[in-house]
Amino acid sequence: MSSPVLSIRGLTTEFVTPAGVVKAVNDVSWDLYPGETLGVVGESGSGKSVTAMSILGLVQSPPGRIVAGEILFDGRDLLTMSARVLRQLRGSQIGMIFQDPMTSLNPVLTVGQQIAEALQLHDRGLSREQARARSIELLTMVGVPNPEGRYDQYPHEHSGGMRQRAMIAMAIANDPKVLIADEPTTALDVTIQAQVLDVLRTAQERTDAATILITHDLGLIAEHADRVIVMYGGKVVEVADVLSVFAAPRHPYTLGLMTSLPRLDVELERLDPIPGSPPSLIDLPTGCSFHPRCRVSKGRDVCRTQVPPLYEVGGGQRAACHFSEEVPAEMAVAARAMGTDAGNGAP
C-alpha cells in the first residue's frame, strides 16, 4: 500500500466550558491513502466533525484547544505550521465541503465571485477573466445548469442542491490532494442527495483527491466509502474496509448502528435500537465508554475498568472491544429478533 497522504496520530481536542472540559476528540489515530474514500461514521457528538475542524485548523480558541497529537499532511505536521502557511494549504491542497452551504457561502457575494476568489487567492497571476472562465467551467463540471447565468446569482437565488454543487466546485477549484465532506447531504431531500453524491464522486475522480466522507448515514458509507472509521465518545472504535464492516462488524456499537436502521432488502418485524444515549464527553464512563449501552459486555468487570485498545481482529480489521469475538453471535441473535434470516450485508 502507498504512503498515506494524511495521518492523524494521537489527536486530542478539548473544549473548556463552564460545566467542565469536553473531550470531543480523544486520542484518535488513522490514515488516509491517495485516491481512497474514507468514511467516518457515528452518532452526533462522536467527534467526527471536530476531527475535521482540527485537520483544517478551524477549532475556535477559546474555548477549543488541541492538546496532543500530530496531523501529518505529506509528512508535515499541520499543528506546528504557522497560520499563514495553513491558510495557503486550505483550499489549495485540502478542500472542505461544509454541511450547510447556506451558512457557509457569503450572502453578499455572487456564487461566481466566491469561486473566483478561491482561485485567485491561490494563484495571484490569474486574471479576473481567467478566474471567471475557470469558475464557469467548474460550475459546468458539477452539473449546474446555465452556469454563465448562475455565476452572477447570489446564494439565496440557488436551491439547496445548487448551493451544495457550488460548494463542491469551490472545494475542488485548486485540485486538492484531500477533500473533506462533512455531512454534505444532510439538509437535502433524498433525490437531491443522490445527485450531489454523484457530483462528489465525479469531482473526486477529476481531481484524484483522497476523500474523507463524514456522515451518520450508513447507507452513504456502504455505497461510497472504501474504508470505514467508526467513532464513539470521541474515540475510534472500529476500522475496516467497507465490506468487512457490513458483513462482519466486530464492535458492538457498529452492530448497534446497523440493527437500528430500516432495511429495503428484507422485511423487518421491528428495529433493534441501541439502548440509552451517547455518553457525556465531560464525564465519560470508566473503562469502555460504550459498556453502559453494550449488549456484549453483560456487566463484566473488564469492560467497566479497562479502556480497550484497537485490537487487530483479522484482515486489517481492528475493533476496540475486549470481547470482539462474541459480536458475530450477537449479530445472529439480533437478526432473529428482528425477523430476518441473516444479520449481514449493507443496509
Secondary structure, DSSP 8 states (H G I E B T S, - for coil): ----SEEEEEEEEEEEETTEEEEEEEEEEEEE-TT-EEEEE-STTSSHHHHHHHHHT---TTTEEEEEEEEEETTEEGGGS-HHHHHHHBTTTEEEE-S-HHHHS-TTS-HHHHHHHHHHHH-TT--HHHHHHHHHHHHHHTT-SSHHHHHTS-GGGS-HHHHHHHHHHHHTTT--SEEEEESTTTTS-HHHHHHHHHHHHHHHHHHT-EEEEEES-HHHHHHH-SEEEEEETTEEEEEEEHHHHHHS--SHHHHHHHHTS--SSS--S------S----SSS--SSSTTGGG-TTTTT-HHHHH-----EEEETTEEE--TTGGGHHHHHHHHHHHHT-S-S-S--
